[in-house]
Amino acid sequence: MLLPKSWNDIDVLQFKELRTLKDIPELFSREIEALATLTGLPSEELEDYDVDEIQKFMKELHWINSEPPKKYKLEVAKMNFKEFNKLTLGEFIDIEYFFSKDYIENISEIAAVCYKKTKKNEWKETIYEPYTYSPFDRAYLFDEIPIPNIYGIIPEYLSFRDNFMKTYANLFEPEFEEETEEDIKDLTPEEKKEIQEEKKIKKWSWERLLYSICNEDLTKINQVSDLSLIFVFNMLSMKKELNL
């Protein structure tokens, strides 16, 4: 059986599939499915191997239990990585959406936001294409590349996001913790209503921000989304500090 030697032999689709296998409770079944994912062999064929053989294969694949290298390539699929501090407001909101859902499952879509076609202007400066496309339409471009080519954008974004939230902490409401049934069973009707209102506010937080910035003029949403993320939040911070 031909086994991959390192993460460089694993593409993004295989990586995502491997991460879903943790939900399989039975160890032998989980190992069979992992081998099927990594080798392309049918699960039924792999089940003909005895337990000792399967365990031997899995020992050779011990590295899949660790993270891929936290690096990434600046050029992937003939597109260039856009630094996070150069994001537009719209790009940031979409990346936040994919992270809130599941950044492993959505890593191809996240990459589709981060990697852009570029060109040089007359002053030899790099110009990124406008964000007028859907990341869902480009995700397939990243599915079959080696996972180390893009995995590092995940920890780098988490670090950027942490610093960003600290810098503009005065603009963000405290993180709302999801209440369990046990937590709310003894609450008054008024308290329960307040929790529901908080959930609504959190659900539509980015839409509320866009709606506010464009002065409730929906025809300006695209213009606002194309503004620099840092510029927008600097202006919002100034406005709040000066009570404008």
Buried (B, 14 or more C-beta within 10 A) or exposed (E): EEEBEEBEBBBBBBBBBBBEBEEBEEEEEBBBBBBBBBBEBEEEEBEEBEEEEBEEBBEEBEEBEEEBBEEBBEEBBEBBBBEBEEBBBBBBBBBBBBBEEEBBEBBBBBBBBBBBEBEEEEEEEEEBEEBEEEBEEBBEBBBEBBBBBBBBBBEBBEEBBEEBEEEBEEEEEEEEEEBEEEEEEEEEEEEEEEBEEBEEEEEEBBEEBBBEBBEEEEEEBBEBBBBBBBEBBEBBBEEEEEEE
